[in-house]
């Protein structure tokens, strides 16, 4: 749900977080690859985001 909430914010002034847990926000490896590509191209001083091994869950 973080992506829905954050995608609707137009300015930082309009962002009010009551609580946050960065561990609960999940990002796909495809997204991380793109962020790292853009960082290396435009903001090389920023560190690359490390990927974690994706865990697949089965639903019964």
N, CA, C and O atoms as a GROMACS GRO file, in nm:
protein
  240
    1UNK      N    1   0.080  -0.120   0.000
    1UNK     CA    2   0.000   0.000   0.000
    1UNK      C    3   0.085   0.127   0.000
    1UNK      O    4   0.036   0.236  -0.027
    2UNK      N    5   0.213   0.112   0.030
    2UNK     CA    6   0.299   0.230   0.032
    2UNK      C    7   0.307   0.294  -0.104
    2UNK      O    8   0.309   0.416  -0.116
    3UNK      N    9   0.312   0.211  -0.210
    3UNK     CA   10   0.324   0.267  -0.344
    3UNK      C   11   0.202   0.349  -0.382
    3UNK      O   12   0.215   0.450  -0.451
    4UNK      N   13   0.084   0.309  -0.339
    4UNK     CA   14  -0.038   0.384  -0.370
    4UNK      C   15  -0.034   0.518  -0.298
    4UNK      O   16  -0.061   0.622  -0.359
    5UNK      N   17  -0.003   0.516  -0.172
    5UNK     CA   18   0.000   0.641  -0.094
    5UNK      C   19   0.108   0.735  -0.145
    5UNK      O   20   0.082   0.854  -0.164
    6UNK      N   21   0.227   0.684  -0.167
    6UNK     CA   22   0.338   0.770  -0.210
    6UNK      C   23   0.323   0.819  -0.353
    6UNK      O   24   0.371   0.927  -0.387
    7UNK      N   25   0.257   0.742  -0.438
    7UNK     CA   26   0.240   0.784  -0.577
    7UNK      C   27   0.142   0.900  -0.590
    7UNK      O   28   0.143   0.970  -0.692
    8UNK      N   29   0.060   0.922  -0.491
    8UNK     CA   30  -0.039   1.030  -0.497
    8UNK      C   31   0.012   1.162  -0.440
    8UNK      O   32  -0.052   1.266  -0.458
    9UNK      N   33   0.124   1.158  -0.372
    9UNK     CA   34   0.180   1.280  -0.313
    9UNK      C   35   0.248   1.361  -0.422
    9UNK      O   36   0.330   1.308  -0.497
   10UNK      N   37   0.214   1.488  -0.431
   10UNK     CA   38   0.272   1.574  -0.534
   10UNK      C   39   0.388   1.658  -0.482
   10UNK      O   40   0.478   1.694  -0.558
   11UNK      N   41   0.388   1.690  -0.352
   11UNK     CA   42   0.498   1.764  -0.292
   11UNK      C   43   0.528   1.704  -0.155
   11UNK      O   44   0.443   1.636  -0.096
   12UNK      N   45   0.648   1.728  -0.105
   12UNK     CA   46   0.681   1.678   0.028
   12UNK      C   47   0.597   1.746   0.136
   12UNK      O   48   0.576   1.690   0.243
   13UNK      N   49   0.549   1.866   0.107
   13UNK     CA   50   0.462   1.934   0.202
   13UNK      C   51   0.331   1.859   0.221
   13UNK      O   52   0.267   1.870   0.326
   14UNK      N   53   0.291   1.783   0.121
   14UNK     CA   54   0.167   1.707   0.130
   14UNK      C   55   0.185   1.569   0.188
   14UNK      O   56   0.089   1.491   0.194
   15UNK      N   57   0.306   1.537   0.233
   15UNK     CA   58   0.334   1.403   0.286
   15UNK      C   59   0.337   1.407   0.438
   15UNK      O   60   0.416   1.480   0.497
   16UNK      N   61   0.252   1.329   0.499
   16UNK     CA   62   0.247   1.318   0.645
   16UNK      C   63   0.251   1.171   0.682
   16UNK      O   64   0.154   1.099   0.660
   17UNK      N   65   0.363   1.125   0.738
   17UNK     CA   66   0.376   0.986   0.780
   17UNK      C   67   0.352   0.978   0.930
   17UNK      O   68   0.418   1.045   1.009
   18UNK      N   69   0.256   0.897   0.967
   18UNK     CA   70   0.228   0.879   1.109
   18UNK      C   71   0.325   0.779   1.171
   18UNK      O   72   0.367   0.794   1.286
   19UNK      N   73   0.360   0.679   1.095
   19UNK     CA   74   0.462   0.582   1.137
   19UNK      C   75   0.518   0.518   1.011
   19UNK      O   76   0.453   0.518   0.906
   20UNK      N   77   0.636   0.465   1.022
   20UNK     CA   78   0.695   0.400   0.905
   20UNK      C   79   0.777   0.280   0.949
   20UNK      O   80   0.837   0.279   1.057
   21UNK      N   81   0.778   0.182   0.865
   21UNK     CA   82   0.859   0.063   0.887
   21UNK      C   83   0.921   0.027   0.752
   21UNK      O   84   0.858  -0.043   0.672
   22UNK      N   85   1.042   0.075   0.724
   22UNK     CA   86   1.104   0.052   0.593
   22UNK      C   87   1.115  -0.095   0.555
   22UNK      O   88   1.116  -0.129   0.437
   23UNK      N   89   1.123  -0.183   0.653
   23UNK     CA   90   1.134  -0.326   0.625
   23UNK      C   91   1.008  -0.380   0.561
   23UNK      O   92   1.012  -0.478   0.486
   24UNK      N   93   0.895  -0.317   0.589
   24UNK     CA   94   0.768  -0.368   0.537
   24UNK      C   95   0.743  -0.326   0.392
   24UNK      O   96   0.651  -0.378   0.329
   25UNK      N   97   0.821  -0.234   0.339
   25UNK     CA   98   0.805  -0.191   0.201
   25UNK      C   99   0.885  -0.284   0.111
   25UNK      O  100   1.006  -0.299   0.127
   26UNK      N  101   0.817  -0.347   0.017
   26UNK     CA  102   0.882  -0.442  -0.073
   26UNK      C  103   0.896  -0.379  -0.212
   26UNK      O  104   0.805  -0.314  -0.262
   27UNK      N  105   1.013  -0.400  -0.272
   27UNK     CA  106   1.042  -0.345  -0.404
   27UNK      C  107   1.094  -0.458  -0.491
   27UNK      O  108   1.173  -0.541  -0.446
   28UNK      N  109   1.049  -0.462  -0.615
   28UNK     CA  110   1.094  -0.568  -0.706
   28UNK      C  111   1.238  -0.543  -0.748
   28UNK      O  112   1.286  -0.430  -0.748
   29UNK      N  113   1.306  -0.651  -0.784
   29UNK     CA  114   1.444  -0.638  -0.832
   29UNK      C  115   1.451  -0.558  -0.961
   29UNK      O  116   1.550  -0.489  -0.986
   30UNK      N  117   1.347  -0.565  -1.042
   30UNK     CA  118   1.342  -0.485  -1.165
   30UNK      C  119   1.346  -0.336  -1.132
   30UNK      O  120   1.415  -0.259  -1.198
   31UNK      N  121   1.274  -0.297  -1.030
   31UNK     CA  122   1.273  -0.157  -0.985
   31UNK      C  123   1.410  -0.117  -0.930
   31UNK      O  124   1.459  -0.008  -0.960
   32UNK      N  125   1.470  -0.203  -0.851
   32UNK     CA  126   1.602  -0.173  -0.795
   32UNK      C  127   1.705  -0.159  -0.906
   32UNK      O  128   1.792  -0.071  -0.900
   33UNK      N  129   1.697  -0.245  -1.007
   33UNK     CA  130   1.789  -0.234  -1.121
   33UNK      C  131   1.777  -0.098  -1.188
   33UNK      O  132   1.877  -0.036  -1.223
   34UNK      N  133   1.654  -0.052  -1.207
   34UNK     CA  134   1.633   0.078  -1.273
   34UNK      C  135   1.681   0.193  -1.187
   34UNK      O  136   1.743   0.286  -1.238
   35UNK      N  137   1.654   0.189  -1.058
   35UNK     CA  138   1.702   0.294  -0.968
   35UNK      C  139   1.855   0.299  -0.971
   35UNK      O  140   1.914   0.407  -0.981
   36UNK      N  141   1.919   0.184  -0.963
   36UNK     CA  142   2.066   0.179  -0.967
   36UNK      C  143   2.120   0.229  -1.100
   36UNK      O  144   2.223   0.296  -1.103
   37UNK      N  145   2.053   0.196  -1.209
   37UNK     CA  146   2.096   0.244  -1.341
   37UNK      C  147   2.090   0.396  -1.347
   37UNK      O  148   2.183   0.462  -1.393
   38UNK      N  149   1.978   0.452  -1.300
   38UNK     CA  150   1.964   0.598  -1.302
   38UNK      C  151   2.062   0.666  -1.208
   38UNK      O  152   2.116   0.772  -1.240
   39UNK      N  153   2.087   0.607  -1.092
   39UNK     CA  154   2.184   0.664  -1.000
   39UNK      C  155   2.323   0.666  -1.062
   39UNK      O  156   2.394   0.766  -1.050
   40UNK      N  157   2.362   0.558  -1.127
   40UNK     CA  158   2.496   0.554  -1.186
   40UNK      C  159   2.509   0.652  -1.302
   40UNK      O  160   2.618   0.702  -1.330
   41UNK      N  161   2.399   0.679  -1.369
   41UNK     CA  162   2.402   0.770  -1.483
   41UNK      C  163   2.397   0.917  -1.441
   41UNK      O  164   2.469   1.001  -1.496
   42UNK      N  165   2.312   0.949  -1.343
   42UNK     CA  166   2.289   1.089  -1.308
   42UNK      C  167   2.340   1.131  -1.171
   42UNK      O  168   2.372   1.248  -1.150
   43UNK      N  169   2.348   1.038  -1.077
   43UNK     CA  170   2.388   1.071  -0.940
   43UNK      C  171   2.488   0.968  -0.890
   43UNK      O  172   2.460   0.894  -0.795
   44UNK      N  173   2.602   0.964  -0.953
   44UNK     CA  174   2.702   0.861  -0.925
   44UNK      C  175   2.752   0.865  -0.781
   44UNK      O  176   2.808   0.766  -0.732
   45UNK      N  177   2.734   0.977  -0.712
   45UNK     CA  178   2.780   0.987  -0.573
   45UNK      C  179   2.689   0.910  -0.476
   45UNK      O  180   2.729   0.882  -0.363
   46UNK      N  181   2.569   0.876  -0.520
   46UNK     CA  182   2.478   0.800  -0.435
   46UNK      C  183   2.513   0.652  -0.439
   46UNK      O  184   2.553   0.600  -0.543
   47UNK      N  185   2.498   0.583  -0.327
   47UNK     CA  186   2.531   0.440  -0.326
   47UNK      C  187   2.426   0.358  -0.401
   47UNK      O  188   2.310   0.398  -0.413
   48UNK      N  189   2.470   0.245  -0.452
   48UNK     CA  190   2.378   0.152  -0.518
   48UNK      C  191   2.294   0.082  -0.411
   48UNK      O  192   2.342   0.056  -0.301
   49UNK      N  193   2.171   0.053  -0.445
   49UNK     CA  194   2.083  -0.018  -0.354
   49UNK      C  195   2.113  -0.167  -0.367
   49UNK      O  196   2.120  -0.220  -0.477
   50UNK      N  197   2.131  -0.232  -0.254
   50UNK     CA  198   2.159  -0.376  -0.255
   50UNK      C  199   2.030  -0.454  -0.272
   50UNK      O  200   1.926  -0.418  -0.216
   51UNK      N  201   2.038  -0.560  -0.349
   51UNK     CA  202   1.923  -0.648  -0.368
   51UNK      C  203   1.928  -0.760  -0.267
   51UNK      O  204   2.035  -0.810  -0.231
   52UNK      N  205   1.812  -0.799  -0.222
   52UNK     CA  206   1.803  -0.916  -0.136
   52UNK      C  207   1.739  -1.028  -0.215
   52UNK      O  208   1.663  -1.004  -0.309
   53UNK      N  209   1.770  -1.148  -0.178
   53UNK     CA  210   1.715  -1.262  -0.248
   53UNK      C  211   1.564  -1.264  -0.229
   53UNK      O  212   1.514  -1.256  -0.117
   54UNK      N  213   1.493  -1.274  -0.341
   54UNK     CA  214   1.347  -1.275  -0.333
   54UNK      C  215   1.299  -1.406  -0.275
   54UNK      O  216   1.348  -1.514  -0.309
   55UNK      N  217   1.202  -1.394  -0.188
   55UNK     CA  218   1.142  -1.512  -0.128
   55UNK      C  219   1.006  -1.533  -0.190
   55UNK      O  220   0.920  -1.445  -0.186
   56UNK      N  221   0.986  -1.649  -0.245
   56UNK     CA  222   0.858  -1.682  -0.308
   56UNK      C  223   0.770  -1.754  -0.207
   56UNK      O  224   0.812  -1.852  -0.145
   57UNK      N  225   0.650  -1.705  -0.191
   57UNK     CA  226   0.557  -1.771  -0.100
   57UNK      C  227   0.449  -1.840  -0.180
   57UNK      O  228   0.400  -1.788  -0.280
   58UNK      N  229   0.414  -1.956  -0.135
   58UNK     CA  230   0.305  -2.029  -0.199
   58UNK      C  231   0.178  -2.011  -0.118
   58UNK      O  232   0.179  -2.013   0.005
   59UNK      N  233   0.070  -1.994  -0.189
   59UNK     CA  234  -0.059  -1.985  -0.123
   59UNK      C  235  -0.136  -2.111  -0.154
   59UNK      O  236  -0.143  -2.155  -0.268
   60UNK      N  237  -0.194  -2.169  -0.052
   60UNK     CA  238  -0.271  -2.292  -0.071
   60UNK      C  239  -0.418  -2.262  -0.086
   60UNK      O  240  -0.498  -2.354  -0.103
   0.00000   0.00000   0.00000
